[in-house]
């Protein structure tokens, strides 16, 4: 499964980079494939691997604030792996180019 999620500790100001860096340490230590995006992080693994990591990131958010907002979107497709990169590459193959601009 591929899970896109974001954790926002509310009431801590308008910048979250330090809080996100702390959460990313937990995600990185999990050993699961992940990708940090501008507004969410994507992680890949099975349910029992991914959900504890999201809970741990949420718990880190709680260390910064008494109120944390966590959004989770799950793409759970039986029998497939490598979709964190594969989903993007599939669309890029159809379009015929890398779909990213800086």
PABARO-482843 format. One record per residue: x, y, z of N, C-alpha, C, CB in turn; residue in one letter. Coordinates in pm, whole numbers. Atoms other than C-alpha are relative to their C-alpha. Glycine has a CB too. Layout:
N
      nxx      nyy      nzz     caxx     cayy     cazz      cxx      cyy      czz     cbxx     cbyy     cbzz   residuo
        X        Y        Z        X        Y        Z        X        Y        Z        X        Y        Z         A
...
***
This chain:
102
      nxx      nyy      nzz     caxx     cayy     cazz      cxx      cyy      czz     cbxx     cbyy     cbzz   residuo
       83     -118        0        0        0        0       87      124        0      -94        0      119         X
      -65     -131       -5      102      360      -56      -90       91       81       25       59     -145         X
       76      -90      -87       -5      609      208       59      140      -10        1      -50      146         X
      -38     -142       -3        6      986      176      -56       57      129      -54       78     -127         X
       51      -56     -126      -16     1166      507       73      128       36       13     -101      112         X
      -61     -121      -55       50     1495      677      -41       12      146      -42      127      -81         X
       23      -21     -143       77     1578     1046       30      146       29       89      -96       89         X
      -17     -143      -29       25     1937     1159      -32       25      147      -91       87      -92         X
       26      -40     -139       68     2039     1524      -58      141        2      131       -8       87         X
       69     -128        6     -184     2321     1558       45       94      112     -151      -20        9         X
      -31     -101     -101     -113     2644     1740      148       21       23      -64      -37      127         X
     -145      -15      -20      263     2638     1688       60      105      -94       70     -134      -22         X
      -50     -105       88      288     2928     1442      -29      -31     -145      148       20       20         X
       23       18      143      311     2945     1065      109      -82      -69      -11      134      -66         X
     -109       81       54      635     2751     1010        3     -135       72      137       73       14         X
        2      134      -57      648     2374     1061      125      -80      -32     -121      -74      -48         X
     -117       75       47      991     2282      923       73      -75      112       96       93      -68         X
      -69       69     -110     1144     2196     1261      -80     -120       48       26       96      117         X
       87      111      -41      845     1982     1361        3     -112     -104     -144       50       23         X
       -3       99      107      845     1809     1023      133      -75       -1      -25       67     -136         X
     -131       66       -5     1217     1738     1050        3     -106      110      112      105       24         X
        6       99     -108     1155     1561     1382      -85     -120      -40      -57       64      129         X
       86      110       44      872     1357     1231       70      -83     -106     -132       54      -55         X
      -70       73      106     1090     1265      932      108      -90       57       61       97      -99         X
      -98       90      -64     1351     1119     1166      -65     -134       32       58       64      129         X
       74      122      -34     1090      868     1284      -32      -79     -126     -132       35       76         X
       34       65      126      980      793      928      124      -64      -62      -63      101      -99         X
     -125       51       57     1339      751      807       49     -123       76      107      110        2         X
      -47      112      -82     1425      518     1096      -83     -126      -21       -2       39      145         X
       86      117       22     1136      289      997       60      -94     -104     -139       45      -44         X
      -57       82      106     1336      166      698      -92      -19     -119       38     -132       55         X
       94       13      111     1028      186      474       30      104     -107     -145       15       50         X
      -17     -100      105     1042      359      136      -94      118       25      -28      -63     -140         X
       82     -119      -20      918      718      166       50      112      -87       -1       43      148         X
      -36     -119       76      918     1049      -13      -67      120       67      -43      -12     -151         X
       52     -125      -56      879     1395      142      -45       89     -115      108       71       87         X
       52      -95       97      662     1631      -60      -20      135       66     -132      -50      -62         X
       19     -136      -53      581     1998      -18     -114        7      102      -28       96     -115         X
      116       -8      -89      250     1925      158      -35     -131       69     -118       47      -78         X
       28      131      -60      258     1556      253      121      -89      -19     -128      -65      -62         X
     -102      103       14      481     1255      294      -69     -126      -47       77      -24      134         X
       51      129       48      426      928      108       91     -109       53       -9       -4     -156         X
      -75      113      -54      531      597      256      -62     -128      -55        1        0      157         X
       51      125       57      501      242      123       34     -117       89       57      -22     -140         X
      -17      122      -79      456      -86      307     -135      -63       22       70       30      135         X
      131       58      -29      185     -312      438      -60       71      120       10     -153       24         X
       78      -69     -105      -78     -201      689       74       -1      133     -138      -66       16         X
      -64       14     -131      107     -333      994      137       67        8       14     -145       34         X
     -126      -74        1      429     -159      888      -24      151       -2       85      -41     -121         X
       22     -142       25      289      177      779      -72       70      115      -80       17     -128         X
       81      -69     -101       31      254     1047       76       34      128     -120      -85       34         X
      -77      -39     -118      272      240     1343       93      120      -27       83     -117       48         X
      -87     -113       34      502      484     1159      -81      129       -1       67      -23     -138         X
       86     -119       -1      215      727     1102      -37       37      142     -128      -25      -84         X
       31      -28     -140      116      694     1468      120       63       70      -43     -128       74         X
     -121      -55      -62      477      760     1572       22      145      -44      122      -85      -36         X
      -13     -138       48      488     1073     1351     -105       89       67      -15        6     -154         X
      106      -74      -69      156     1185     1501       41       28      145     -134      -79       -5         X
      -45      -17     -139      297     1128     1850      110      105       12       51     -134       56         X
     -101     -105        0      598     1345     1763      -68      136      -10      101      -19     -117         X
       75     -125       11      354     1616     1657      -62       41      132     -109      -14     -104         X
       59      -29     -131      190     1589     1999      101       58       98      -62     -127       59         X
     -100      -58      -90      519     1680     2164       11      151      -19      137      -66      -24         X
       -5     -142       30      485     2023     2001     -129       72       34       32       21     -144         X
      130      -64      -16      115     2085     2060      -99      -97       62      -53       51     -135         X
      106       83      -58     -185     1958     2251     -106      -39     -102      -65       72      114         X
       96       33      105     -378     1944     1923       74      -22     -131     -106      113      -15         X
      -69       38      123     -258     1768     1608     -103      -45     -103      105     -113       26         X
       89       39      110     -433     1734     1273       79      -90      -94      -55      127      -75         X
      -66       95       89     -335     1425     1072      -97      -42     -109       49     -124       79         X
       77       42      117     -465     1358      720       68     -122      -59      -12      115     -106         X
      -54      123       56     -424     1012      567      -82      -40     -123       -1     -114      106         X
       62       58      118     -498      886      215       72     -131      -31        7       99     -123         X
      -57      134       17     -445      514      147      -38      -56     -136      -47      -94      113         X
       22       76      123     -403      335     -186       45     -142       29       79       62     -124         X
      -28      137      -42     -427      -32      -91      -36      -94     -115      -78      -38      130         X
       21       87      116     -385     -253     -397       69     -133       26       54       65     -131         X
      -50      133      -35     -346     -624     -330      105      -51      -99     -115      -98        7         X
     -100       69       80      -31     -794     -454      100       87      -74      -67      -83      -95         X
      -95      -87       71      162     -490     -578       92       70       99      -74      103      -84         X
      -99      -74      -78      477     -329     -444       73       94      -95      101      -97       73         X
      -79      -91       82      711      -58     -565      -83      110      -64       72      -76     -105         X
       91      -97       60      423      178     -634       33      144       36     -141      -30       40         X
      -38     -136      -37      574      480     -460       63       71     -119       97       -1      121         X
      -63      -53      121      789      537     -768      -77      -42     -125      145      -46      -10         X
       63       57      118      598      315    -1010     -122       75      -49      -37     -140       27         X
      120      -72       40      274      512    -1008       36      125      -80      -83       38      124         X
      -45     -121       70      458      827    -1116       60      -37     -135      103       79       86         X
      -65       42      125      669      648    -1377     -101      -49     -103      102     -110       28         X
      103       47       93      359      487    -1530      -63      117      -76     -108      -78       75         X
       61     -117       64      202      827    -1598      103       71      -88      -57       98      107         X
     -105      -64       80      533      975    -1717       24      -76     -131      131        8       80         X
      -18       80      122      565      686    -1967     -108       31     -102       -1     -150       34         X
      109      -34       91      226      771    -2115       19      139      -58     -136       -9       72         X
      -20     -139       45      304     1143    -2133      128       13      -84        6       95      121         X
     -124       -1       77      654     1073    -2264      106       94       53      -29       36     -138         X
     -102      -86      -59      848     1293    -2026      -14        0      152       -9      144      -54         X
        2      -15     -145      936     1354    -1664      -97      113       34      143       28       57         X
      103      -98      -37      649     1540    -1500       40       73      128     -138      -68       18         X
      -48      -79     -113      832     1780    -1275       67      124      -55       97      -82       91         X
      -66     -124       39      940     2140    -1307       36       75      127      -91       88      -94         X
      -43      -75     -119     1138     2341    -1056      -19      147      -19      145      -28       31         X
***
